[in-house]
Amino acid sequence: MILLDLAAKTDRGVVRETNQDVADAAPDSSLILVADGRGPRAYGDIASRMASKSFREVFRSLGGTSGSLRQVRGRVITAFRCANETIGGHPAASLDTGFGTSLVVATFLRDQAIIAHVGDSRCYRLRGNELSLLTPEPESLTELEVPASAEHEPAKEPTVDAEEQNGRERYVDGRARLEIDTLICEYHDDDAFILCSKGLWGAVRDESICRALEQSSEATEACDRLIGAAWAAGGLDNVAVAVALLRSI
């Protein structure tokens, strides 16, 4: 049996006056998420909190991780779309403010993890001594790797027009045709999954992320160490981290 240890933490950093990042862990839904708001500082804070709250509530109300892999993946996508609609209903969405947020989530059921992602926040997996980036770079969001043996619908959501895609990053911002990237992967005993905003991945080297995780016996300690690493790197941006440690019992 594998124990799922979840934790999340966010920090304003040294330089920024406000914190537009959200990190959350929901053990009852086997879920972690990170959102990084964008736009003017007041709006970015609102967008990240609105999107994360909407996602959590909708995912839980639909049944969370109960049922089949296909059902759970469908709930993740529905919760993303509802979060996007919630953002689109805010008055700032109609203004030229860049109102929106990144959103990356990971949920765990049996021996599979479902990762879903929009924007520039990231998901990493640490297995052994190898840290792997599981979310694609914003400029190269194309094909997705999904095990052929997994029970799933096609992982790619409807593709936006090439004209809309070129030179434009995607965020949860209320646009009518939100494109969501999903990945289904097996997890193993002693794996660690890390969701983070740019305040971590843009400032902290991979080897420092690995070291923080390897030195941590609990997910809460891992979050503290990762936030500390962001501060040690200058703390130039808000930082949000959510960690899932998988341990055999």
C-alpha positions in Angstrom: 0.0 0.0 0.0 1.3 3.5 -0.9 0.8 6.4 1.5 0.1 9.8 -0.2 1.6 12.7 1.7 0.5 16.0 0.3 1.4 19.6 1.3 1.4 23.1 -0.3 2.9 26.5 0.5 3.1 29.9 -1.1 5.2 32.9 -0.2 5.4 36.5 -1.4 9.1 36.5 -1.8 11.5 39.3 -0.9 10.7 41.8 -3.7 7.1 41.7 -4.6 4.5 43.7 -2.5 1.7 41.2 -3.1 1.3 37.5 -3.6 -0.5 36.4 -6.8 0.3 32.7 -6.3 -1.9 30.0 -4.8 -0.8 26.6 -3.7 -3.2 24.0 -2.3 -3.3 20.4 -1.2 -6.6 18.6 -0.8 -6.1 15.1 0.8 -9.8 14.2 0.6 -9.5 14.6 -3.2 -5.9 13.3 -3.5 -5.2 16.6 -5.2 -2.5 19.3 -5.3 -2.6 22.4 -7.4 -0.7 25.7 -8.1 -2.0 28.8 -9.8 0.1 31.9 -10.7 -2.0 35.0 -11.4 -1.2 37.5 -14.1 -2.2 41.0 -14.9 -2.1 44.1 -12.6 -1.3 43.0 -9.1 -4.8 43.2 -7.7 -6.2 41.3 -10.6 -3.6 38.6 -10.6 -4.4 37.8 -7.0 -8.1 37.6 -7.8 -7.6 35.4 -10.8 -5.5 32.7 -9.2 -7.7 32.5 -6.1 -10.9 32.3 -8.2 -9.6 29.6 -10.5 -8.2 27.4 -7.8 -11.3 27.7 -5.6 -13.6 26.9 -8.6 -11.4 23.9 -9.6 -11.4 22.4 -6.2 -15.1 22.8 -5.6 -16.2 21.4 -9.0 -13.8 18.5 -8.9 -14.9 17.5 -5.4 -18.6 17.9 -6.3 -18.3 15.7 -9.3 -16.8 12.8 -7.3 -13.1 13.5 -7.1 -11.0 10.4 -7.6 -13.8 7.9 -7.3 -14.5 5.7 -10.3 -12.4 4.9 -13.4 -9.3 6.7 -14.8 -11.5 7.9 -17.7 -14.1 9.4 -15.3 -11.5 11.1 -13.2 -9.8 12.6 -16.2 -13.1 13.9 -17.4 -13.8 15.6 -14.1 -10.4 17.3 -14.2 -11.2 18.7 -17.6 -14.6 19.8 -16.6 -13.3 21.5 -13.5 -10.7 23.3 -15.6 -13.5 24.5 -18.0 -15.6 25.7 -15.0 -12.6 27.6 -13.6 -12.1 29.2 -17.0 -15.8 30.2 -17.1 -15.5 31.7 -13.6 -12.6 33.8 -14.7 -14.5 34.9 -17.8 -17.4 36.1 -15.7 -15.3 38.6 -13.8 -15.5 42.2 -15.1 -11.7 42.4 -15.5 -11.9 39.7 -18.1 -13.4 42.1 -20.6 -10.6 44.7 -20.1 -7.2 44.7 -21.7 -5.4 43.8 -18.5 -4.1 40.3 -19.2 -6.4 39.1 -16.4 -5.9 35.3 -15.9 -3.8 32.7 -14.3 -1.8 29.6 -14.9 -3.1 26.4 -13.4 -1.4 23.1 -12.9 -3.0 20.2 -11.0 -2.1 16.6 -10.1 -4.4 14.0 -8.7 -3.7 10.5 -7.8 -5.7 7.3 -8.0 -4.6 3.7 -7.5 -1.2 3.6 -9.3 -1.8 6.5 -11.8 -1.4 10.2 -11.7 -3.3 12.6 -13.8 -1.6 15.9 -14.6 -3.4 18.8 -16.2 -1.9 22.1 -17.1 -2.5 25.5 -18.7 0.1 28.3 -18.6 3.7 28.5 -17.3 3.5 26.8 -13.9 5.2 23.4 -13.9 5.0 19.8 -12.7 8.1 17.8 -12.0 8.6 14.2 -10.9 11.5 13.0 -8.9 12.3 9.3 -9.3 15.5 8.1 -7.8 18.0 10.8 -8.6 16.3 12.0 -11.8 14.1 15.1 -11.9 11.8 15.0 -15.0 9.7 17.9 -16.3 6.2 16.5 -17.0 4.5 19.7 -18.3 5.6 21.0 -21.7 7.2 24.3 -22.2 4.6 27.1 -23.1 6.1 27.6 -26.6 6.0 23.9 -27.4 2.6 22.7 -26.3 1.9 20.1 -29.0 1.8 16.4 -28.6 1.3 14.7 -25.2 2.7 11.4 -24.0 0.1 9.1 -22.6 0.7 5.4 -22.0 -1.0 3.3 -24.7 -2.2 0.9 -22.0 -3.9 3.6 -20.0 -7.7 4.0 -20.1 -8.3 7.4 -21.4 -9.9 9.6 -24.0 -7.6 11.4 -26.4 -5.5 13.6 -24.2 -5.5 16.7 -26.4 -8.3 19.1 -26.1 -9.6 20.8 -29.4 -6.7 22.7 -31.0 -6.8 26.4 -31.3 -6.1 28.0 -34.7 -2.5 28.4 -35.6 -2.9 32.2 -35.8 -4.2 32.2 -32.2 -1.5 29.9 -30.9 1.6 31.5 -32.5 3.3 34.0 -30.2 0.6 33.7 -27.5 0.9 31.8 -24.3 -2.2 30.1 -22.9 -3.8 30.9 -19.6 -7.0 30.3 -17.8 -8.4 33.7 -18.8 -12.0 33.1 -19.9 -11.4 32.6 -23.6 -14.0 30.5 -25.3 -11.7 27.8 -26.6 -9.4 26.9 -23.6 -6.8 24.3 -24.6 -5.9 22.0 -21.7 -2.9 19.7 -21.7 -3.2 16.4 -19.8 -0.8 13.6 -19.0 -1.5 10.2 -17.4 1.5 8.4 -15.9 2.2 5.6 -13.5 3.7 6.4 -10.1 6.0 4.3 -8.1 6.8 3.9 -4.4 9.2 6.7 -3.4 8.3 9.0 -6.3 7.8 12.7 -5.6 5.7 15.1 -7.6 6.3 18.8 -7.4 4.0 21.6 -8.8 5.5 25.1 -8.8 5.2 28.6 -10.1 7.9 30.4 -11.9 9.2 31.8 -8.6 10.7 28.4 -8.0 11.6 27.0 -11.4 12.8 30.3 -12.8 15.2 30.8 -9.9 16.3 27.5 -8.4 18.4 24.9 -10.2 17.2 21.4 -10.7 19.9 20.0 -8.4 18.7 22.3 -5.6 15.1 21.1 -6.1 16.3 17.5 -5.9 18.4 18.1 -2.8 15.4 19.8 -1.0 13.3 16.8 -1.7 15.9 14.2 -0.8 16.5 15.9 2.5 12.8 15.9 3.4 11.0 13.2 5.2 7.5 14.8 4.9 5.8 16.9 2.2 5.5 19.9 4.5 9.2 19.9 5.1 9.8 19.6 1.4 7.6 22.7 0.8 9.5 24.7 3.4 12.9 23.7 1.9 11.8 24.6 -1.6 10.5 28.0 -0.4 13.8 28.5 1.4 15.7 27.7 -1.8 13.7 30.4 -3.7 14.6 32.9 -1.0 18.2 31.9 -1.1 18.1 32.5 -4.9 17.0 36.1 -4.3 13.2 35.8 -3.7 12.6 38.0 -6.7 9.1 36.6 -7.5 6.1 35.1 -5.7 6.6 31.4 -5.3 4.1 28.5 -4.9 4.9 24.9 -4.4 2.8 21.8 -3.9 4.4 18.4 -3.2 3.1 14.8 -3.2 5.4 12.2 -1.6 4.5 8.6 -2.3 5.7 6.2 0.4 5.2 2.4 0.8 3.6 1.3 4.2 
